[in-house]
Amino acid sequence: MSTERFRIPAGVTDGAIAACVAVTLLVAGLPGNRSAEGLDLLGYVLLVGGGLALVARRRAPVPVLVVTGLCAVGHQALGFDVPAVAFLFAVYAAVRAGHPIVTVVAAVTMLAALPLAVLALSPDTPVGVALARSRGALEIAWLVAAGAAGEALRQAERRADEAERTREETALRRAHEERLHIARELHDSLTHQISVIKVQAAVAVHLARKRGERVPEALLAIEEAGREAARELRATLEALRDDDKAPPLGLDHVPALVQRARTTGLDATLTVVGRRHDVPVAVDRTAYRIVQESLTNIARHAAAATASVRIDYRADCLAIRIDDDGAAVPDTALTPGVGLLGMRERVTALGGRLRAEPRDEGGFTVHAELPVDRAR
């Protein structure tokens, strides 16, 4: 089981640390015969305020540094000889956030301000006593340790970020190399065969027309399918080689798909419903592939006379439905082929839903809903 589920949010951790520091400072300032009014009450407020300010140390490290410093100077001047623990936490947070110069200036200012504040509010206090109280409140060694800890963690986080970035770059480079390998394999294995089919179909059409014979519709469909296959293969190879810089086939090309289906003798219609709006590239490409695969299956397997393609632009999703009047009947076992499995994988990857099944009135239906916001 992953430990990521049990990680405590940073805000909760900061709040707990701030509360603990505030309670510690308050308890440290309680001993002695102090009253709960006047300057003593102000000292208690400064002790607690300095600790609670740490709750914002991640979001605003420099302001927290200033606030904790002022609180430490204030309660020290009022006679609360309590170590500036909150200021040390603030030093650590500021250095970790990448503000070393500001932190050094604040620390030097604190070291100078503490004895001056004591002398200002208690002029009768000997200078030596004031310096001793200041050293007790803020030791230079603790300042250095807090700053060093913050810098060490900042460097560790920076190295971790660089390592993560290096891993991502390596993964991208390997993915690019794999795309090139796939492109070469596709080019070597498919381009020649498709070219042969296209050339032979074109020659057959040319000879039939030259002899004045009627060109069979099936032969024209083969010729057009060869051209389309060559175009799609070329676009796929360009996309693989250029990292998807080539414009993909999408909804704008669906009318051409429907028109091409008509050349095979299928009475295909296209209906677009709703106000058209831009959709993510992944949705655009998947919608085209669903229509393409559905029309291909109808032409190959359905023995259908009619087919309808309906594209519905909705506010939250894009709905595609393809119906035919083929030989499929209800309650028949459906053995999904590679095409249907590929469609389902594409739709599932986008967080959508796909329904592909025989219709009650006969024929087959493919209905997909592709969420637009989630794809973005």
N, C-alpha and C positions, 0 to 999 in steps of 0.2 A: 504493500500500500504506500502511495506517495506521501512524503512528509509535507508536501506543498499545501495540503488541505489543513494542516494544523499550524501553519505559520501565523503568528500573532501580528495583526496590523500595526504599522509603524505609529499611527496615532495613539493606539492603546498603550504601546510601550512608552512613548514620550509622556503621556499623561501619568502613567504609573511612576516613572522616574521623577517627574516634576513634583508629584504628591509626596513621594518618599523624601526627596531633598527638602521640601518645605517643612515636613514634619520633623525631620532631623535638625534643621536649623532652629525651629521653634523650641524643640526640647532642649537643645544646647543653650538657648538663651534664657530658659526659665529659671535655673538655679539662682539663688540670691534673694535679697529682700527687695524685689521690684514691685511696683504698683501696677495696676491695670488701667492707668489713666495718664494723660499728659504725654511727655516725651517717651516714657516707657512703652505706652501703647503704640506710638509711632514706630518705635524700634521693632516691636513684634510684627507690625504690618510690613515693615521693610524686610524682615527675615522671611516671612511667608511669601511676600510678593516676589522676592528674588528667586525663590524656589519654584513657584508656580509659573514664572516667566519661561522656564525651560520647556514648557509644553509646545512652544513655537520655535524651538531651536532649529528644526529642519527647514521650516518655511522661511524664517527670517533670522538667520544666525547673527548678523551684524546688529540689528536692533536689540536682540536678546542679550548680546554681549554688552551693549551699552546699559541696558536696564539692570542687569545683574551687577554690573560694576557700580552703578549709582546706588543701588540698594546696599551693596557691601560697604561702600564708603559711608553711607548714611547710618547704618546700624552700628558700625565701628565707632563713628564719631559720637554716637549717643551712649557709648559705654558698653555696648554689647560685644564683648570680646569673643566673637564666634568666627571660626575659619570661613573664608569666602568660597565655600564649596560650590555654590551655584555658579559663581564666576569661572571656576575651573571647568565645570561642565560646558559653559558657554565658550570658553577658549577652545576646548576640544572640538565642539561643533563647528565653530567658525573656521578653524584650520582645515577640518575635514571637508567643509564646503568650498574650500579654495580661496580663503581670505587671510593669508599669512601676514601680509604687511599691516592690514588693519588690526589684526589680533596683536601683533607686536606693539603697535602704537598704543592700543588700549591697555595692554599689560604694563607698559612703562608708565603710562598715565596713572594707572591704579597704584603702582608702587610709590609714586610721588604724592598722590592725592591722599592716601590713607593717613600718614603722619600729619599732613597739613590739616586735614579735617579734624583730627583729634585735637590738635593745638588750637584750631579756630574755635571750637566749641568748649574747650577746657584749657584756657590760657595758662592756668596754674600747673598744668601737667608738665613735668620735666621732659625735655626733648628726648633724652635716652629712653624714658618710659614709653613715649609716643612711638619711637622707632621700634622698640621691642614689641609693643602691641601690634604694630603694622606687620612686622615679620611673622608674628604668630598667626595673624589673620591670613596672610598670603605669602607663603614661602616661594622663593624663586625656583627651587628645585621642583615643587609641585607644578608651577607654571610651565616649566620646560617639559616635564613629563606629560602634562595634558596636551601641550602643543605637539610633542613628538608622537603621541598616540594618534592624534587626529591626522597628522601628516602621513603616518605609516598606513593608516586605514585608507586614506585618500589614494595613496600610491597603489595599494592593493586593489582597490576598486578600478582604478585606471587600467592596471595591467589586466584585470579580468575582462574589462570592456574591450581592450585591444585583442585579447585572446578570442573573445566571442566574435569580434569583427573579422578576425583572421579565419575562424572556422566558417563563417558565412561566405567570405570571399572564396575559400577553398571549395565549399559546396557549390557555389555558383559556377566556378570554373569547371568543376567536374560535370555539372549539369550541362554546361555549354558543350563540353567535349562529347558527352553522350548524345546530345542533339545532333552534332555533326556526324557522329558515327551512324545514328539512325538515318540521317539524310543520305549518307553515302549508300547505306544498305537499300533504302527505298529506291534511290536512283538506279543502282545497279540491277535490282531485281524486277522493278516494275516498269521503268521508263521504256525499255526496249519492247516489252510485250505490248504495252498500250500503244506505242507507236506503230507496231506491226498491225494491230487490229484496226487502228484508225486509217492507215494507208490502204489496207486491203479493202475495207469498207468503201473508202473514197474511190478506189479503182473500180470496184463493182458497180457503184452508182454511175460513174462516168461511162463505163462500157454499156450499161443498160440504156442510158440516155442517148449515147451515140448510135445505138442500134434502133432507137425509136421505141423501145419497150417501156412499159410502165414500171417505175421503180417501186418495189415492195415497201410498205410502211415500216416493216420490221428492219429492213436494211437501212432506211433513213434513220431510224431510231438508234441502230448500232453505230452509225457514223456520228450522230450527235452525242451519243453516250461516250464514244471514244474521245471526242473533242473535250467534253466536260470533264472526263476522267483525267485527261492530260492537263487541263487548266487547274483542277483541284490538286493534282499531284505537284504541279509546279508551285502553286501557292503554299502547299504544305512544306515543300522543300525550302522555299524562301523563308517561311516562318521559322522552321527549325534552324536554318543557318543564320538568320538575322535576329533571333531572340524576339520573335513576335512583332517585329517592326512592319512586316507586310500586312496590309489591310485584310482582315479575315472576312470570310463569307458570312453574311448575316441576314437579318430580316429584309433588307433591301433587295436581296437576291431570291426571296421566296416566290415572287411572281414569275420569275424565269423558270423556277422549278415546276410550277404548276403548268406553265405553257409547254414545257418540255414533256410533261406527262401527257398532255393532250395529243402530242405527235405520235404516241404509242396507241392511240385509239381510245384512251380513257377519257370520259367526260369529267374533267376535273374543274372545280370552281374554288375561288378564293374569296373569303369574306373577312374584312377587318372591322372590328367593333371597338368603340371607345376612342378617346382622344389620344392620338399617338404622342408619345414622349420618349426621350432618350432613355435607354436601358444600358446597364453595364455590358462591357464587351463579352464577358463570359455568358451572360444570358442571351445576348444577341446571337452568338455563335451556336449555343446549344439549341436555341429555337430553330435555327436553320437546319441543324443536323437532325432534329426530330422530324421535321417536315420531309427532309430528303430521304431519311431511312424509311419513313412510313410510306411515302409514294413508291419507293423502290420495292418494298415488300408487297404493296398492292399489285404492282405491275408483274412481279414474279410469281406470287403465290395465291393471290386472292381470287382470281378469275372474276374480277369486278367490272361492271360497266360504268359506274359513276363513283366519284370520290369528292369529298368536300373538305376544304381546309379553312379553319376558322381561327383567327388570331384576335384575342380580346385584351386590349390594353386596360388594365385596372390600376387603381391607385397604389396597391401594395404588391402586385404581382403581374406577370404576363402569363395568360392562359392560352394554350394551343390545343386544338382538337382536330383530329383527322378521322373522318368516317368513310366507310365504303360499303357497298352492297354486295360484297363477295360471298363466297361459299361458306364462310364461318357461321356456325350456329351455336346458340347457347348450350351450356352444360357439356361442352366438349373439352377434353383435356388439352391444355395449351402447353406446348413444349417450346419455351422461348429460345430463339436462336441468338446468334452473336449480335445481330442488329438490335434486338430488344434489350438484351443485357447491356449493350453499350449505351443505349438511351437511358436506361434506369440508372446506370452509374453516373452519367453526366448530370441527370436531374438530382440524384441524391447528393452529389458533391456540392450542389448549389443550395442544398437545404429544401428542395422542392418535393413535389409529389407526382407520381406517374401512375396512370391506370391504363392498362392495355388488355383488352378482353373482347370476346364476341358480344355483339349487341343483341338485345331481346328480339328485335325485328329482323335479325339476320345481318350478316356482315361483321365488320370488325371496327373497333374504335380505339384510338390512342388519345388520351387526355392528360396533358401535363400542365402543372402550375409552377412557375418559376418565381420565387420571391425576388423583388427588385432591391429592397433595402439591404437584405442580408448579403446578397451578391456584391453590393458596393462595399 
